[in-house]
Amino acid sequence: MASEGNQPFLPLDIIINILKRVSVKSIVQFRSVCKDWKNLFKTPNFIAEQARHSAHQNPLLLLHESDYDYKATPPFLRLVNQKMETVEVLTIPSINCFKHGWKIIGSCNGLLCIQVHPDQGRSPCSLCLWNPVIREVREIPETTRNARNDYLDMHKFGLGFSSVINDFKIVKFYKQELHKKKNKKKAALLRHHGVEVYSLSTGSWKELEFVALQNTTIISKASSVDGTIFWLGLQDSCHVLVSFDVATEVLTITQIPLTSRHQVYKTTTTLSVYQNKFAIYQYYCDCSFNSIDIWAMEEVATESGKSFSCVKICNVSTIAYFFGPLCIWRNEIVCRDEVENVSERKYYLELFNVTTKKWKKFPDSDSSVYHFCAGFNYEESLMSVWNS
């Protein structure tokens, strides 16, 4: 500490280094300390530094839990730290779009992208962005296409952030004329026809031209890392990786040689992030075994631009009755186990450490709300839903 006259002070860089380490809730309270601090907390550099520190030093797991009966037991969100302790139960906004069914379809830099289900056909599906820590919600305007077609459950979305342009974007893959399809299961297998992108900084949607997508069906939820959003797709019955660069708005398709296992009861493929890299994990379920293969994606340069290579890094096996991976959190796989006894079924959350190959159970995790449970990587941030 130095002094200027009789007033002790710290250099600004030291003050920033201290403040970026405190919780977002404390920073919100510190806005009233002085005008300089209030202005500091609004600068893109400080917001980015705080988010980066939160992601590396305090990675949180966001659990979205609900029971069978939505009205009797409303869903709730809680943040879990590295010690598997609940650090906060998030308050769900008391606004119209959260009064009916909704789900999280993306988590990125402290913002959640929410898909709101229609109110029993009386209103169309919609999207909103939500920062639950600073309690900001922004409803996303509908496109002209959405006004004519309410089959948002047939669309695929993704949320990503680019530090290069300091902007969030929502990507939507849509299908045309779904209102003519009576069989939704058949419609779900139809290829996606086009892409629309919403920019948070401009507050508007625009159409992208992408001819190669016309033969592609997006089959997974999105995952984003380092300014790129990823989806898994099918092209002529072959798996492909679809990536979107948030800064350049370039879509890329890469063929990936995922393992194909025959004679299994169920196979699901999910996207996540492992050690700050995009990852794919395939879940195989059979009467005699359950297992997961994890693949890491490495970016490579090609003559036509960037592409990705697929490297298998881990296999996890279990004999649990039901073994449902939710996400990869740090170097651990978050799983939901289902155990059936004479009187009831019980649900548990467990972590599998990819490095040590050991399992550990969440404390007090026996709960019916885990029947419908989703997990997301989350970092607290000051990112506003109103501007970048």
C-alpha positions in Angstrom: 0.0 0.0 0.0 1.3 3.5 -0.8 0.0 6.9 0.2 -0.6 10.2 -1.4 -0.7 12.8 1.3 -2.8 11.3 4.1 -4.9 9.2 1.8 -3.9 5.5 1.5 -4.5 3.9 -1.8 -3.8 0.9 -4.0 -2.9 0.9 -7.7 -5.9 0.3 -10.0 -4.4 -2.9 -11.4 -4.2 -4.4 -7.8 -7.8 -3.3 -7.1 -9.0 -5.0 -10.2 -7.0 -8.1 -9.4 -8.8 -8.3 -6.0 -12.3 -7.4 -7.2 -12.4 -10.0 -10.0 -11.9 -12.7 -7.4 -15.0 -11.9 -5.3 -18.4 -13.3 -6.0 -20.7 -11.6 -8.5 -23.2 -10.9 -5.7 -20.6 -9.0 -3.8 -19.6 -7.1 -6.9 -23.2 -6.0 -7.4 -23.2 -4.7 -3.8 -19.9 -3.0 -4.4 -21.5 -0.8 -7.1 -22.6 1.6 -4.4 -19.1 2.0 -2.9 -18.1 4.7 -5.4 -18.7 6.0 -8.9 -15.4 4.7 -10.2 -16.1 1.1 -9.1 -19.6 1.3 -10.5 -18.2 2.4 -13.9 -15.4 -0.2 -13.6 -17.9 -3.1 -13.3 -19.5 -2.1 -16.6 -16.3 -2.2 -18.7 -16.0 -5.1 -21.1 -12.4 -5.8 -19.9 -13.4 -6.2 -16.3 -16.5 -8.3 -17.1 -14.3 -10.6 -19.3 -11.6 -10.8 -16.6 -14.1 -11.7 -13.9 -15.8 -14.3 -16.1 -12.4 -15.9 -17.1 -11.3 -16.1 -13.4 -14.7 -17.6 -12.4 -14.5 -20.3 -15.1 -11.0 -21.4 -14.2 -10.9 -20.9 -10.4 -14.6 -21.5 -9.4 -16.2 -23.8 -12.0 -19.8 -24.5 -11.0 -22.2 -27.3 -11.9 -25.7 -26.1 -12.6 -28.4 -28.7 -12.0 -31.9 -28.2 -13.4 -34.1 -30.6 -11.4 -37.8 -31.3 -11.6 -40.4 -34.0 -10.7 -43.1 -35.7 -12.7 -45.7 -33.1 -11.7 -44.6 -29.7 -12.8 -47.4 -27.8 -10.9 -47.0 -29.8 -7.7 -43.2 -29.5 -7.6 -41.9 -26.7 -9.7 -38.4 -27.2 -11.2 -35.6 -25.5 -9.4 -31.9 -24.7 -10.2 -29.0 -25.0 -7.9 -25.3 -24.3 -8.2 -22.8 -26.9 -6.9 -19.1 -26.3 -6.2 -16.1 -28.6 -6.6 -16.7 -30.0 -3.1 -20.2 -31.1 -4.3 -21.8 -28.5 -1.9 -24.8 -26.5 -2.9 -23.6 -22.9 -2.9 -26.9 -21.4 -4.1 -30.5 -22.2 -5.1 -31.3 -19.8 -7.9 -34.5 -17.8 -7.8 -36.7 -18.4 -10.9 -38.1 -15.1 -12.3 -41.8 -14.5 -11.5 -42.6 -13.5 -15.0 -45.0 -15.0 -17.6 -42.5 -16.9 -19.6 -41.4 -18.9 -16.6 -44.9 -19.8 -15.4 -45.2 -22.8 -17.7 -42.9 -25.5 -19.0 -39.4 -24.4 -19.9 -35.9 -25.9 -20.4 -32.3 -24.7 -20.7 -30.9 -25.2 -24.2 -27.6 -23.5 -23.7 -25.2 -22.1 -21.0 -22.3 -19.8 -21.9 -20.3 -17.1 -20.0 -22.9 -16.8 -17.3 -26.0 -16.6 -19.6 -28.6 -19.2 -20.0 -30.7 -19.6 -23.2 -34.2 -20.7 -22.2 -36.8 -22.4 -24.5 -40.3 -21.6 -23.2 -43.0 -24.1 -24.1 -46.4 -22.9 -25.4 -49.2 -22.5 -22.9 -51.3 -25.4 -24.0 -51.5 -24.1 -27.6 -52.6 -20.6 -26.6 -49.2 -19.0 -27.3 -46.2 -20.0 -29.4 -42.9 -21.3 -28.1 -40.3 -18.6 -27.4 -36.7 -18.0 -26.3 -35.2 -15.8 -23.7 -31.7 -15.1 -22.3 -31.3 -15.1 -18.5 -28.4 -14.2 -16.2 -29.7 -15.8 -13.0 -27.0 -14.3 -10.7 -27.6 -10.7 -11.5 -31.3 -11.5 -12.3 -31.6 -10.1 -15.8 -34.0 -11.6 -18.3 -34.4 -10.7 -22.0 -37.1 -12.2 -24.2 -35.9 -12.9 -27.8 -38.1 -11.6 -30.5 -39.7 -14.2 -32.9 -38.7 -14.4 -36.5 -41.3 -14.2 -39.2 -40.9 -17.9 -39.7 -41.7 -18.6 -36.0 -44.9 -16.7 -36.3 -46.1 -19.1 -39.0 -44.7 -22.3 -37.4 -44.8 -23.2 -33.7 -42.8 -26.4 -34.0 -39.9 -25.1 -32.0 -39.3 -28.5 -30.6 -38.3 -29.6 -34.1 -35.7 -26.9 -34.4 -32.2 -27.0 -32.9 -30.6 -24.1 -31.1 -27.2 -23.1 -29.9 -25.8 -20.3 -27.7 -22.2 -19.0 -28.1 -20.0 -16.0 -27.2 -17.0 -14.6 -29.0 -14.5 -12.5 -27.1 -13.2 -11.3 -30.5 -16.3 -9.3 -31.3 -17.6 -9.3 -27.7 -21.0 -10.6 -28.7 -23.4 -13.5 -27.9 -25.3 -15.2 -30.7 -28.1 -17.7 -30.9 -28.2 -20.1 -33.9 -31.3 -21.8 -35.0 -31.6 -24.7 -37.5 -35.1 -24.8 -38.8 -37.3 -27.2 -40.8 -39.9 -25.9 -43.3 -43.6 -26.7 -43.5 -43.7 -28.8 -40.4 -47.3 -27.9 -39.9 -48.2 -30.3 -42.7 -46.5 -33.2 -40.9 -49.0 -35.2 -38.8 -46.3 -37.6 -37.6 -43.9 -35.6 -35.4 -41.5 -38.6 -35.0 -41.2 -38.8 -38.8 -40.8 -35.0 -39.0 -38.0 -35.0 -36.4 -35.9 -37.1 -38.8 -36.3 -34.7 -41.7 -33.2 -32.7 -42.7 -32.9 -29.1 -41.6 -33.4 -26.6 -44.4 -31.8 -23.4 -43.2 -30.1 -21.4 -40.5 -30.9 -18.2 -38.7 -28.7 -16.2 -36.3 -29.6 -13.8 -33.6 -27.0 -11.2 -32.4 -27.4 -9.9 -28.9 -25.6 -6.6 -29.9 -27.9 -5.9 -32.7 -31.1 -7.4 -31.2 -32.1 -8.9 -34.5 -32.2 -12.2 -36.6 -30.7 -12.8 -40.0 -30.7 -15.7 -42.4 -27.5 -17.5 -43.4 -26.8 -19.3 -46.6 -25.4 -22.7 -46.2 -26.0 -25.1 -49.1 -24.2 -28.1 -47.5 -26.7 -28.1 -44.7 -29.5 -29.2 -47.0 -28.5 -32.8 -46.6 -27.9 -32.6 -42.9 -30.1 -33.4 -39.9 -29.0 -32.0 -36.5 -29.5 -34.7 -33.9 -28.0 -33.3 -30.7 -28.1 -30.4 -28.3 -25.4 -27.8 -28.8 -22.2 -27.2 -26.9 -20.0 -24.1 -27.1 -16.3 -23.4 -26.2 -13.9 -20.7 -27.2 -16.2 -18.9 -29.6 -17.4 -21.9 -31.5 -20.8 -23.7 -31.2 -21.0 -27.5 -32.0 -23.8 -29.9 -32.9 -23.8 -33.5 -34.0 -25.5 -34.2 -37.3 -26.3 -37.0 -39.8 -25.4 -36.9 -43.5 -26.4 -40.0 -45.5 -26.5 -42.0 -42.3 -22.9 -40.9 -41.3 -22.1 -38.8 -38.3 -20.8 -35.3 -38.9 -19.7 -32.5 -36.7 -21.4 -29.1 -37.4 -19.5 -26.1 -36.1 -20.3 -22.4 -36.1 -17.7 -19.7 -35.6 -19.5 -16.9 -33.6 -17.2 -14.2 -34.8 -17.1 -15.0 -38.5 -20.5 -16.7 -38.8 -18.9 -19.5 -40.8 -20.5 -23.0 -40.6 -18.3 -26.0 -41.1 -19.1 -29.7 -41.5 -16.6 -32.4 -40.5 -17.1 -36.1 -40.9 -16.2 -37.9 -37.7 -15.5 -41.7 -37.3 -17.6 -42.4 -34.1 -17.7 -46.0 -32.9 -20.7 -48.0 -34.0 -21.8 -50.8 -31.6 -24.3 -53.3 -32.7 -26.8 -55.3 -30.7 -27.2 -52.7 -27.9 -30.5 -51.7 -26.5 -29.8 -48.0 -26.6 -27.2 -45.6 -27.9 -27.1 -41.9 -27.3 -24.5 -39.3 -28.3 -24.0 -36.1 -26.4 -21.8 -33.1 -26.6 -19.9 -31.4 -23.8 -16.5 -29.7 -22.9 -13.5 -31.6 -21.5 -10.4 -29.8 -20.3 -11.4 -26.7 -22.3 -11.9 -28.7 -25.5 -15.0 -29.7 -27.2 -15.8 -33.4 -26.5 -18.3 -36.1 -27.6 -19.5 -38.9 -25.4 -21.4 -41.9 -26.6 -23.6 -43.8 -24.1 -24.3 -47.5 -24.8 -27.0 -49.4 -22.8 -27.6 -53.1 -22.9 -29.1 -55.7 -20.5 -25.7 -56.8 -19.4 -23.6 -53.6 -19.6 -23.6 -49.8 -19.7 -20.6 -47.8 -20.9 -19.5 -44.4 -22.2 -16.8 -43.6 -24.8 -15.4 -40.0 -24.7 -13.9 -38.4 -27.7 -11.9 -35.1 -27.7 -12.0 -32.9 -30.8 -8.8 -31.2 -31.9 -8.9 -28.3 -34.3 -6.7 -28.7 -37.4 -6.0 -26.5 -40.4 -7.0 -27.6 -43.9 -6.8 -26.0 -47.4 -10.5 -25.1 -47.2 -10.2 -23.7 -43.6 -10.3 -25.2 -40.2 -11.6 -28.7 -39.4 -11.6 -31.1 -36.5 -10.0 -34.5 -35.7 -11.6 -37.0 -33.3 -9.4 -38.8 -30.7 -10.8 -41.3 -28.2 -9.6 -40.5 -24.7 -11.6 -42.7 -22.3 -14.1 -45.5 -21.8 -16.3 -45.9 -18.7 -18.2 -49.0 -17.8 -20.8 -49.7 -15.1 -23.3 -52.4 -14.2 -25.9 -49.9 -12.8 -29.5 -50.6 -13.8 -29.8 -47.2 -15.5 -26.8 -45.1 -16.2 -27.5 -41.6 -17.6 -24.6 -39.2 -18.2 -25.7 -35.6 -17.9 -22.6 -33.7 -18.8 -18.8 -33.5 -18.3 -17.9 -31.2 -15.5 -14.1 -30.4 -15.1 -12.5 -33.9 -15.4 -15.6 -35.8 -14.2 -18.7 -37.2 -15.8 -21.9 -36.3 -14.0 -24.3 -39.3 -14.1 -27.8 -40.1 -12.9 -28.3 -43.6 -11.6 -31.7 -45.3 -11.3 -32.1 -48.1 -8.7 -35.3 -50.1 -8.6 -36.4 -52.1 -5.5 -39.6 -53.7 -4.5 -41.5 -50.6 -3.6 -40.1 -47.8 -5.6 -37.4 -46.4 -7.9 -34.7 -44.2 -6.5 -32.4 -41.8 -8.3 -28.9 -40.8 -7.5 -26.3 -38.4 -8.9 -22.7 -39.6 -9.0 -19.4 -38.4 -10.4 -16.9 -40.5 -12.4 -13.4 -39.1 -12.3 -11.8 -39.6 -15.8 -8.3 -39.3 -14.3 -8.6 -41.5 -11.2 -11.3 -43.9 -12.6 -13.2 -43.6 -9.3 -16.8 -43.0 -8.5 -18.3 -40.8 -5.8 -21.9 -40.1 -4.9 -23.4 -36.7 -4.4 -24.3 -36.2 -0.7 -28.0 -36.5 0.0 -28.7 -37.1 -3.7 -31.5 -39.6 -3.3 -34.4 -37.6 -4.7 -37.3 -38.0 -7.0 -36.5 -34.7 -8.7 -33.5 -36.4 -10.4 -35.8 -38.3 -12.6 -35.9 -35.2 -14.8 -32.5 -33.6 -14.3 -30.1 -31.8 -16.6 -26.6 -30.6 -15.9 -24.6 -27.7 -17.3 -21.2 -26.2 -16.8 -21.7 -22.7 -15.4 -19.6 -19.7 -14.3 -20.9 -16.7 -12.5 -20.5 -13.5 -14.6 -21.6 -9.9 -14.9 -22.6 -10.4 -18.5 -25.7 -8.4 -19.3 -28.5 -9.7 -21.4 -29.2 -6.2 -22.6 -25.9 -5.5 -24.4 -22.5 -6.9 -25.0 
